[in-house]
């Protein structure tokens, strides 16, 4: 049924456009389904999703948006089902809470004929999405690793705080390890800080008790960097030269911008990637520009020189 | 069964269980890493225990009186967020100084009191299950802090944080304030539980609230008091927590309620109520915190398995205690 109408609409629209130009402005609905703002990065992502939807609704009167935030995968599945049932969406932009549980429901949306844009976390089955927008996790680790290796030319001992055990975290750490391979840098400790300030604080305190000499800490995330820095400050240890941040939290980017020696660099993993995904999907809906494919947003190194371009004071992250 | 020696022997065995587990952990830690018994590590561990510990003392009374409170972790996060917001907005008027810190502390204590009172009133006056009421308020406070922070993180103004920091990091005679406050709370809690009518009433209500009622114990009032006291202690814990990192977010205090409950049970308080032991709760908290500390200080176990080790030791500590109870 839907395939039939899909094929029919362009030709119909074309003939209508020739006959009655005003009628050609057929309203299309784009559904956006994202996880709720439960931590800093997700908070930033929610902020960018909201501002982008507001901007696009203004810019394209022929587009309607439905934005839903979910606090768990089950809620996200219901959100998506509701969007199809009640709003008859023409496109879905989804940042899956978890890959496995969302794969089936998104596949159903696809079968209804809608355009699918998947953001950040891929689905468990290939070929469902028309557009894939994601950050570069191996690159995130690699850029950080290259920075640490470059900043410690004599080599040195470092400790690493990892995130919540996930594919994302594994890819980042593998990228990091590959980048420092053969550079005489030894990882003397690696523990999960779960992307959480308090957990990172305790883990770092214990690292400081365990190791009398640490040259640098890869906190792999700015929330964890906050905890790490507080632990170092409290222990009054002078041996740690720097703690490169990650993900580009505004407070941390500000410190890099101001030339703080402890946070000399940051590696981006922009929550604004949701904005990229919504914008490109909207372009695909309103124009004939081809937008299918993969769009990987590179992880770039933020240094005091370029930090200004990555500082968004209005974002919550 | 009827001879007199057995009850005392039983009691002693159930007392020994958690203490034994704690001693084993300390010896194991000392053998695995020489830094374990270093002064810095000891103060780190004790200061870290303070948040959960202060809350767990309050939880001991709630559980002894046959109640439960699942909302304390979210409540702590919400109070921390509220405290930061109030202090930040009062900063232009009051400036950095002792008054603004006192204002923040007053806000935390008042918010804790009110939150505990609300839980207590719903449970005692409307007669709703404690599990349901506090499960509900757990969700409410967690959402409220996320909303207050707009999904991000609430951070205390930098100048304020520097001024307030000594409350966590400073202290007297090398003992930091959280440890001192924790100790004071424990001593008061122990006295309340053992030697006051309030403590005895809690135990009486927990073992049989009908009998307690006919023995002219004001059941609803005592129960309400346990929740109010717990709320107040959550406020106290938050006062110690905020200066540490100077921030609050949706991920603050996650699972604190379960850690506090686990500590209470490991310490020998009965989950169904009727019997409580404040000093046992302290042992429980120390066991929980030490496991994490030892796992961080050694490389024996894959960090993926930290949770499994923690779970196994918690169960073991309780089994040790129960077996000792029924064994003799």
Contacts between the chains, C-beta under 8 A, distances in Angstrom:
chain1	res1	chain2	res2	distance
A	36	B	146	7.5
A	36	B	151	7.6
A	37	B	146	6.0
A	37	B	150	7.5
A	37	B	151	2.5
A	37	B	152	7.3
A	37	B	250	7.1
A	38	B	146	6.8
A	38	B	151	7.8
A	38	B	250	4.9
A	38	B	251	7.2
A	39	B	249	6.8
A	39	B	250	6.2
A	39	B	251	5.3
A	40	B	152	5.5
A	40	B	153	5.4
A	40	B	249	6.5
A	42	B	151	6.7
A	43	B	149	7.3
A	43	B	150	6.7
A	43	B	151	3.0
A	43	B	152	4.0
A	43	B	153	7.7
A	43	B	250	8.0
A	44	B	151	7.8
A	44	B	152	6.9
A	46	B	151	5.1
A	47	B	150	7.6
A	47	B	151	7.0
A	47	B	152	7.9
A	162	B	303	7.6
A	165	B	304	6.0
A	189	B	299	7.9
A	190	B	303	7.3
A	191	B	296	6.0
A	191	B	303	5.2
A	192	B	303	5.2
A	192	B	304	7.9
A	192	B	306	7.6
A	195	B	251	8.0
A	196	B	251	5.2
A	196	B	254	7.7
A	197	B	245	5.3
A	197	B	247	6.6
A	197	B	249	7.6
A	197	B	251	7.4
A	198	B	245	7.0
A	198	B	251	7.8
A	198	B	252	7.1
A	201	B	244	7.0
A	201	B	245	6.4
A	202	B	48	6.0
A	202	B	292	6.9
A	202	B	293	7.9
A	202	B	296	7.5
A	203	B	296	5.9
A	205	B	44	4.9
A	205	B	48	7.7
A	206	B	41	7.8
A	206	B	44	7.6
A	206	B	293	5.9
A	206	B	296	3.5
A	206	B	297	5.7
A	207	B	296	7.2
A	208	B	40	7.9
A	209	B	35	4.8
A	209	B	36	7.9
A	209	B	38	6.5
A	209	B	40	6.0
A	209	B	41	4.5
A	209	B	44	6.8
A	209	B	297	6.6
A	210	B	33	6.5
A	210	B	35	6.0
A	210	B	296	7.3
A	210	B	297	5.1
A	223	B	153	7.5
A	223	B	251	7.9
A	226	B	245	6.2
A	226	B	247	7.0
A	227	B	245	6.3
A	230	B	244	6.8
A	230	B	245	5.4
A	234	B	169	5.3
A	235	B	40	7.0
A	251	B	155	6.9
A	315	B	152	7.9
A	316	B	149	7.2
A	316	B	150	4.8
A	316	B	151	5.6
A	316	B	152	3.0
A	316	B	153	7.6
A	317	B	152	5.5
